[in-house]
Amino acid sequence: MKKILLSVAVVFLFSTTSVAEQLQDEAVESLATAQIFVKEGNYSKAVDEINYALAKVNELTAAGLIKYIPEPPAGFTLVSKQAQGVGAAASIAGNAGATAEYTNDNGATVNLNIAIGGMTGKMAGMAALGSVFAGINQDGGSGQTRQVRLQGYTGTEMFDSSAQTGTLTFQVGDKTSVTLEGSSIESAEILMQLAKTIDLAGLEKNF
C-alpha cells in the first residue's frame, strides 16, 4: 500500500512539474515573439504576446498558492480547492488567486479566498477601513465588526449572529488578501481557527 501511495505521489509531482515547465516555456516564447513584433513596429501584436505571457505567469503564481490552502478544521471536510490566473481583468480581480470550500454535517460552509494583486488583493485593507466606520455607527443590531490580530497581522472580523454569517479578512503585505466567509456558523471563531493554520508570513514573503 505504501508503495502504491508513493508511486501516486511521484506521478503527481512529475505532472505538476511538467505543467509548470510548460507554462514557463509558453511565457518565454511569447516574450521572445513580442520582441520580434516590437522590432517590426507591430506594437499591437507585441502587446497581445506580452498579455499572453503575463497570463501564463499569473497561472504559475496561482499554482503556487495552492500549497497555502490549509487542511479542514475539526469537524469540517475540504470539498474543493482550485487556483486561477487572471488575464485582462487582473487590475480588478487580481493577478492570481486560490479558493477552497469547507463544509460540515451541520450545514455550515466556509469559503477561503487568497488573492494576489489588483483591487481584490487589497480588499482586506478596504474592509479594515469599513470596520472603523462600523465601529462608530453601531446601531445595536446583531452584526458586530472588530479588528483582530493573528501571526502579527491585523484583520477585520464581521459576524452577524442572527444570520449566522461571518467574514474574516487579512491584508498580507501590499498586494495579497486572505478572506474567509462563513455561513450557518455559530460564531466567527471557526473562521479564526482556520485562519490560524494559514501561513500568512509565507504568503507575504513569496508573493
N, C-alpha and C positions, 0 to 999 in steps of 0.2 A: 504493500500500500504506500509506504514511504517513497519507494522508487517511482511509483506512478505519479505521486504528487510532485516529486522533484522534477520529473520529466515535463509535466504540465507547466511548472514554474519556469523551466528553462525555455520551453517553446514560447511562453508569453513574453519572457524577457527579450528573446530574439525578435519576436513580432513587433514589440514596442520600439526596439532599437531600429528595426528596418523601416518602420513608418516615420520615425524621427529623421533618419538619414534621407528618406525620400523627400520629406518636406524641406530639409536643408538644401538638397540638390535643386529643387524647384525654385526656391528663393534665390539661390546663387545664379541659376540660369536666367531667371527673369531680370535680375540686376545687370547681368552681362548684356542681355538683349537691350535693356534700357540705355546702356552706354552707347550701343551702336546707333540707336534711334536718335540720341542726342547729337551725335557727331553728324548724322544725316540731316539734322534740323527738323526731324519729325517728332516734335515735342509732345503732341497729344498721345502718340503711341508710346513714347517713353514714360509718360505719366501712367498709362494703363499697366505697363510692365512693373513699374515701381509699386503701384497699388496692389498688384497681384503678389509681388514679393512680400509686401507688408502683411497681406492676408495670411501667407504661409508662416511668417514669423509669429503672427498672433496665434495661429494654430499650435505652433510649438510651445508658446507661452502657456496656452490653455492646457495642453497636455501635461505640463509641469505642475499645474495647480491641482491635478487630481490627487497627488500624494498628500495634500493638505486636508482632504476630506477625511474627518475622523470616523472611528468606529461608532456605532449607535450607543447612546446612553442606556443604562439599565432599564429593561422593560420595553425597549424600542427595537425596531428592525429597520435596517437600511433598505429602502425599497429601490432606489435608483441613484446613480451618480453619473454626471456627464460633464464634459468640458467643451467649450466652443470658442473659436477665434472669431473676431468680428471684422468685417471688411469696411465698406463705405460708411457704415453707421458708427464707427469706432469713437468718434468725437462725442457721441451721446451715450451709446450703450457700453462703451469701454472697449479696450483693445482685446481683452480676453476674459473669460470667466469660467467658473466651475460651480455646479449646483448639485445638491443632494436632497433627497426626501426621506424622512424617517416617520414611521407610524408605530402605534402600539395597539393592543387589543381593545382598549377603551375608546378608540376612535380619535385619539389625539394625533396631530400631524405637525411636524417641524420641518420647515424648508430652510436650507442653508444656501447662501449665495456669496461667492467670492468674486469680486470684480476688480479688474486692473485697468486703470486709465479712464478717460472720458468723464462725463458727468456722473455715471454710475459708480465709478471708482472713488468719487468724492461725496457720495450720498451720506455717509456716516457723519461727515462734518456738517452737512446741512441739517441732519437730524439732531445733532447736538445744539445747533443754533435754535432749532424749533423747540427744544426742551427748555431753553431759557424762557421763552415766551409762555410755554405751557405752565411753567412753574409760577409765573407771575399771574396768569389768568385762570388758575384753578377754580372751577365752578362748583366743587363739591360732588361731582359725578363719580361714577365708578372707575373712570380712566385715571391712571396715575403715570406720571413721567418723572424719571430721575436719572441722574448721572451715576455710573458705576465705574469701578476701577478693577482691571484684570491684567495680570502679567505686565504691569507698567503702562497700560493703555487705558485711556478714558473712553467709556462707551455710553450710549444712551439707551435706557430701558423704558419701554412703554408697555403698560399692561391694563387691559380692561376686564375687570372681574366679572361683570355681567355678561359680556360677550365671550369670555374665556379665550381672548386672543391677546397676543403679545408680540413685540418686536424688540430685538436687541441688535444694536449696530456699533461697530468699531471702525474708526479710521486708523489704518495701519500705514504710516508714512504718508506721503503727499498724494499718492495715486491709487491706493488699494483700500477697498472697503470690505468688511465682513458683515453680513446681515443674516440674522436668524429670525424667522417668523413662525409663530406657533398658533394653532387653532385647536379648540376643545382642550385647552390645557388649564389646569387648576391654578397655576401660578407661573410667574416668569422664571422661577428657579430652574425649571427644566432647560430653559434656553441658556442660562448661565452655566449649568453643568456641562452642556455640550460645548459651549464656548471655551471652557477650561481645557478641553482636550485638543484645541486647535493651536498649532504652532504659529502664533502671531509674530513673534520675533523672526522666525524663519521666513515668513511671508514678506516682512519689511526688508530683510536682508537680501533676498533673492529676486524680489520683484519691485 
